[in-house]
């Protein structure tokens, strides 16, 4: 809940709740897909 108008937060929650497909690539990247909503890609940040 970081955005002032909550649009991004609401859309991300909708994407995660309605996701039907996800994939983990090499343990560093997660993709989440939801029909008629879109997709999100999460990339592990390397500390250093």
VOLUMNU-964298 format. One record per residue (C-alpha): residue number from 1; residue in three letters; x, y, z. Coordinates in nm, 4 decimals. Layout:
% VOLUMNU-964298
<num:NUM&residu:ALA&X:X&Y:Y&Z:Z>
...
//
This chain:
% VOLUMNU-964298
<num:1&residu:UNK&X:0.0000&Y:0.0000&Z:0.0000>
<num:2&residu:UNK&X:0.2608&Y:0.2446&Z:-0.1114>
<num:3&residu:UNK&X:0.0790&Y:0.4396&Z:-0.3834>
<num:4&residu:UNK&X:-0.1246&Y:0.7515&Z:-0.3153>
<num:5&residu:UNK&X:-0.4243&Y:0.6527&Z:-0.5270>
<num:6&residu:UNK&X:-0.3910&Y:0.2758&Z:-0.4692>
<num:7&residu:UNK&X:-0.4323&Y:0.1976&Z:-0.8432>
<num:8&residu:UNK&X:-0.1055&Y:0.0063&Z:-0.8698>
<num:9&residu:UNK&X:-0.1695&Y:-0.1778&Z:-0.5435>
<num:10&residu:UNK&X:-0.5208&Y:-0.2818&Z:-0.6487>
<num:11&residu:UNK&X:-0.4011&Y:-0.3988&Z:-0.9909>
<num:12&residu:UNK&X:-0.1140&Y:-0.6001&Z:-0.8409>
<num:13&residu:UNK&X:-0.3463&Y:-0.7657&Z:-0.5902>
<num:14&residu:UNK&X:-0.5918&Y:-0.8489&Z:-0.8696>
<num:15&residu:UNK&X:-0.3105&Y:-0.9952&Z:-1.0802>
<num:16&residu:UNK&X:-0.1854&Y:-1.2146&Z:-0.7962>
<num:17&residu:UNK&X:-0.5344&Y:-1.3296&Z:-0.6963>
<num:18&residu:UNK&X:-0.6417&Y:-1.4158&Z:-1.0524>
<num:19&residu:UNK&X:-0.3142&Y:-1.5651&Z:-1.1765>
<num:20&residu:UNK&X:-0.3424&Y:-1.8977&Z:-1.3543>
<num:21&residu:UNK&X:0.0168&Y:-1.9456&Z:-1.4677>
<num:22&residu:UNK&X:0.3484&Y:-1.8846&Z:-1.3008>
<num:23&residu:UNK&X:0.7056&Y:-1.9852&Z:-1.3770>
<num:24&residu:UNK&X:1.0324&Y:-1.9807&Z:-1.1874>
<num:25&residu:UNK&X:1.3392&Y:-1.9395&Z:-1.4066>
<num:26&residu:UNK&X:1.6798&Y:-2.0377&Z:-1.2665>
<num:27&residu:UNK&X:1.5626&Y:-1.9450&Z:-0.9159>
<num:28&residu:UNK&X:1.6119&Y:-1.5739&Z:-0.9926>
<num:29&residu:UNK&X:1.3020&Y:-1.4771&Z:-1.1937>
<num:30&residu:UNK&X:0.9325&Y:-1.5394&Z:-1.1237>
<num:31&residu:UNK&X:0.6679&Y:-1.4587&Z:-1.3829>
<num:32&residu:UNK&X:0.2983&Y:-1.4427&Z:-1.2969>
<num:33&residu:UNK&X:0.0251&Y:-1.4309&Z:-1.5635>
<num:34&residu:UNK&X:-0.3484&Y:-1.3711&Z:-1.5300>
<num:35&residu:UNK&X:-0.5928&Y:-1.3839&Z:-1.8209>
<num:36&residu:UNK&X:-0.7391&Y:-1.0478&Z:-1.9251>
<num:37&residu:UNK&X:-0.5262&Y:-0.8712&Z:-1.6640>
<num:38&residu:UNK&X:-0.1610&Y:-0.8996&Z:-1.7615>
<num:39&residu:UNK&X:0.1664&Y:-1.0277&Z:-1.6275>
<num:40&residu:UNK&X:0.4304&Y:-0.9376&Z:-1.3729>
<num:41&residu:UNK&X:0.7967&Y:-1.0330&Z:-1.3662>
<num:42&residu:UNK&X:0.9869&Y:-1.0374&Z:-1.0370>
<num:43&residu:UNK&X:1.3674&Y:-1.0452&Z:-1.0543>
<num:44&residu:UNK&X:1.5832&Y:-1.1311&Z:-0.7560>
<num:45&residu:UNK&X:1.8098&Y:-0.8425&Z:-0.6669>
<num:46&residu:UNK&X:2.1711&Y:-0.9434&Z:-0.6212>
<num:47&residu:UNK&X:2.3262&Y:-0.7836&Z:-0.3174>
<num:48&residu:UNK&X:2.6803&Y:-0.6756&Z:-0.3374>
//
